[in-house]
Amino acid sequence: MERSGPDGPPPAAPLEGDAATLAIPLYAKARDFRSPRPILGDAKADEIVRSVSLRFEGMRTSGVPLLVVRAAQIDAWVRAFLAEHADAVVLHLGCGLDARILRVAPPPTVTWIDVDLPEVIALRRRFYTERAGYRMLAASLTEATWIDGVRPGSAVLAIADGVFEYLEPEAVRDLLARIMARYPRGEAIFDVMNSFALGQANERVQGAVGATLRWAVDDLASVDALLPGGRRTGVVRLVFARFLPWRYRLPFAIAVFAPRLRDAIRVLRYDFAGTPVDGAAAATA
Ligand SMILES: C[S@@+](CC[C@H](N)C(=O)[O-])C[C@H]1O[C@@H](n2cnc3c(N)ncnc32)[C@H](O)[C@@H]1O
């Protein structure tokens, strides 16, 4: 299998399975950075892609920068949240090699924790340095106990950018319940893919790196039902997102009539008012 980025490969990093999929958004951001009119302008993604080769062949997406738009939308919501909660705890779940901590540049009063699988955090440490208020945590999101080591606070923001698709819906429910049970209030920002998009993504990643996307969302009511303590406050369909350049938005206008394209990837925002949900007690018991 070829291991190369868009512009050719330095030494390989041995990531397999779900962990290896971090290359997909990373290369999309590097490509965006090198484009004449970047959406995200993520110099760190470009730096990382130039210094390490990750398995990418076979996972190539179309040229439409949907994953970059997804990151930009999530960044915008994160900034809005932090503008209101300067002392929040941010849990960036399944961070991969993403540079959100640098793009958002939270104030030092924020505690920001990037969480991912041990092999990913080991690689991540080559490119990022911990500081007061910023740390990296190696854990599986499906483990119940990692959250116990995270400082409590007045508000929490859980972010998952291209991650929850890899978990079972019950695992997402238990994870968010555990997080929200620990803080008086909070928000969760994450994306979901419909069955059509999930099927297409699985065709690419299963053969290429042995990863599996498990959670398809066709009806947002099914997500609401998983998060009984949460109120959905935002939905952005990537094909209509304000960060998507007009040259893509005009052709995507037909998606109004094509639900499987229209709802392929949606970014969701939930507010948790603070009453621990039923599932939280079960999840922390
Ligand atoms: C498609 S990548 C997205 C990475 C990053 N959020 C970004 O946007 O660049 C999916 C990420 O989810 C992580 N992931 C998947 N399952 C996980 C689990 N059970 N625990 C922790 N991380 C997980 C993978 O290691 C990978 O970094």
The ligand as a Tripos MOL2 file, in Angstrom:
@<TRIPOS>MOLECULE
LIG
   27    29     1     0     0
SMALL
NO_CHARGES

@<TRIPOS>ATOM
      1 C1        -11.2830   11.1310   11.1950 C.3       1 LIG1
      2 S1        -10.1900   11.3010   12.5580 S.3       1 LIG1
      3 C2        -10.5680   12.9740   13.1200 C.3       1 LIG1
      4 C3         -9.4120   13.5780   13.8670 C.3       1 LIG1
      5 C4         -9.6210   15.0300   14.2910 C.3       1 LIG1
      6 N1        -10.8100   15.2090   15.0810 N.3       1 LIG1
      7 C5         -9.6350   15.9540   13.1050 C.2       1 LIG1
      8 O1        -10.6810   16.5140   12.7840 O.co2     1 LIG1
      9 O2         -8.5820   16.1080   12.4810 O.co2     1 LIG1
     10 C6        -10.9610   10.2870   13.8220 C.3       1 LIG1
     11 C7        -10.2210   10.3360   15.1310 C.3       1 LIG1
     12 O3        -11.0160    9.6840   16.1410 O.3       1 LIG1
     13 C8        -10.1420    8.9600   16.9570 C.3       1 LIG1
     14 N2        -10.8740    7.8870   17.6210 N.ar      1 LIG1
     15 C9        -11.6520    6.9550   17.0450 C.ar      1 LIG1
     16 N3        -12.1270    6.1140   17.9830 N.ar      1 LIG1
     17 C10       -11.6310    6.5440   19.1810 C.ar      1 LIG1
     18 C11       -11.7540    6.0880   20.5190 C.ar      1 LIG1
     19 N4        -12.4800    5.0120   20.8350 N.pl3     1 LIG1
     20 N5        -11.1020    6.7630   21.4870 N.ar      1 LIG1
     21 C12       -10.3460    7.8580   21.1830 C.ar      1 LIG1
     22 N6        -10.1990    8.3290   19.9350 N.ar      1 LIG1
     23 C13       -10.8320    7.6750   18.9400 C.ar      1 LIG1
     24 C14        -9.0940    8.4200   16.0030 C.3       1 LIG1
     25 O4         -7.9320    7.9830   16.6600 O.3       1 LIG1
     26 C15        -8.8770    9.6470   15.1120 C.3       1 LIG1
     27 O5         -7.8890   10.4990   15.6150 O.3       1 LIG1
@<TRIPOS>BOND
     1     1     2 1
     2     2     3 1
     3     2    10 1
     4     3     4 1
     5     4     5 1
     6     5     6 1
     7     5     7 1
     8     7     8 2
     9     7     9 1
    10    10    11 1
    11    11    12 1
    12    11    26 1
    13    12    13 1
    14    13    14 1
    15    13    24 1
    16    14    15 ar
    17    14    23 ar
    18    15    16 ar
    19    16    17 ar
    20    17    18 ar
    21    17    23 ar
    22    18    19 1
    23    18    20 ar
    24    20    21 ar
    25    21    22 ar
    26    22    23 ar
    27    24    25 1
    28    24    26 1
    29    26    27 1
@<TRIPOS>SUBSTRUCTURE
     1 LIG1         1 GROUP 0 **** ****
